[in-house]
Amino acid sequence: MSHYADSSFLVSCYVTDAPTAQAKAHLSAHSVPLIFTALHDLEVRNALKLGVFRGLFTAAAAAAAWANLERDLQRGRLLRTAVKWPLGFRVASQLSDQHSALTGTRSLDVLHVALARSLRVADFCSFDLR
């Protein structure tokens, strides 16, 4: 059974930021692969570029992080997974209706939770409190 990590968790696995140690400890404790969807591909790729723009790390560091991610895809530590998008969006809409007015969730965060639910993963990894 695989685990689902939101994009911010994945980014912390590949660049050094405040929760990096916690992310790596979780990965060390669990030897199951992490799901990697087209949404992850876009968000992680963009987060690395945004980090360069904000001066958080260099373009070379971002490229190295992406290369490490691609190696993990090849090794099976990350598992490319097709998503049934209509189901994911339907579940996301339901979650939004139930929780967003109370918790202030953002749409992409809700979508990650919905995708994890629709894929029936064993664990959801995130540093978001909402």
C-alpha positions in Angstrom: 0.0 0.0 0.0 1.3 3.5 -0.8 1.2 6.8 0.9 0.1 10.2 -0.4 2.1 13.3 0.4 1.0 16.8 -0.6 3.3 18.8 -2.7 4.8 20.9 0.2 5.8 17.7 1.9 7.4 16.4 -1.3 9.3 19.7 -1.7 10.7 19.4 1.8 12.0 16.0 0.8 14.2 17.5 -1.9 15.2 20.9 -0.8 16.3 22.0 2.7 13.6 23.9 4.6 12.2 24.0 8.1 10.3 20.6 7.9 12.9 18.7 5.9 14.2 16.7 8.9 10.6 15.7 9.8 9.8 14.7 6.2 13.0 12.6 5.8 12.3 10.9 9.2 8.8 10.0 8.0 10.2 8.5 4.8 12.9 6.5 6.8 10.2 5.1 9.1 8.0 4.0 6.2 9.4 2.0 3.3 6.3 2.3 1.1 6.3 4.5 -2.1 4.7 7.9 -2.3 2.1 8.5 -4.9 3.2 11.0 -7.6 0.4 12.5 -9.8 0.3 15.1 -12.5 -0.7 17.6 -9.9 2.5 16.8 -7.9 4.5 17.2 -11.1 3.2 20.7 -11.7 3.2 21.9 -8.1 6.7 20.6 -7.2 8.2 21.8 -10.5 6.6 25.3 -9.9 7.6 25.4 -6.2 11.3 24.8 -7.2 11.1 27.6 -9.7 9.3 29.9 -7.2 12.1 29.1 -4.7 14.7 30.3 -7.2 12.6 33.5 -7.9 12.4 34.2 -4.1 16.1 33.6 -3.6 15.5 30.6 -1.3 18.0 28.5 -3.3 19.9 28.7 -6.6 18.8 27.4 -10.0 21.5 24.7 -9.7 20.0 23.6 -6.3 16.5 23.5 -7.9 17.8 21.4 -10.8 19.6 19.0 -8.5 16.4 18.6 -6.4 14.4 17.8 -9.6 17.1 15.3 -10.7 16.9 13.6 -7.3 13.1 13.5 -7.6 13.4 11.9 -11.1 15.8 9.3 -9.7 13.3 8.4 -7.0 10.6 8.0 -9.7 13.0 5.6 -11.5 13.8 3.7 -8.3 10.1 3.4 -7.3 10.3 5.5 -4.2 7.8 7.7 -5.9 5.0 6.0 -7.9 3.6 7.8 -10.9 -0.1 7.3 -10.6 -2.9 8.1 -12.9 -5.9 9.9 -11.4 -9.6 9.7 -12.2 -9.9 13.5 -12.4 -13.8 13.6 -12.4 -13.9 11.5 -9.2 -11.1 13.6 -7.6 -12.9 16.9 -8.4 -16.3 15.5 -7.2 -14.7 14.4 -3.9 -12.9 17.7 -3.6 -16.2 19.6 -4.1 -17.8 17.6 -1.3 -14.9 18.2 1.0 -15.0 21.9 0.3 -18.7 22.0 1.0 -18.2 20.2 4.3 -15.0 21.9 5.6 -13.7 25.0 3.8 -16.0 27.6 5.4 -14.9 26.3 8.9 -11.2 25.6 8.3 -10.2 28.1 5.5 -8.8 25.4 3.2 -7.4 26.3 -0.2 -8.6 24.5 -3.3 -5.4 22.7 -4.2 -5.0 21.4 -0.6 -8.6 20.1 -0.7 -7.8 18.5 -4.1 -4.8 16.7 -2.7 -6.9 15.3 0.2 -9.6 14.3 -2.3 -7.1 12.5 -4.6 -5.7 10.6 -1.6 -9.2 9.5 -0.7 -10.1 8.5 -4.2 -6.9 6.5 -4.5 -7.5 4.8 -1.1 -4.0 5.3 0.2 -2.9 4.1 3.6 -1.5 7.4 4.9 -1.6 11.1 4.0 1.5 13.2 4.6 1.3 17.0 5.0 2.6 19.8 7.2 -0.5 21.8 6.7 -2.5 22.2 9.9 -5.7 22.6 7.9 
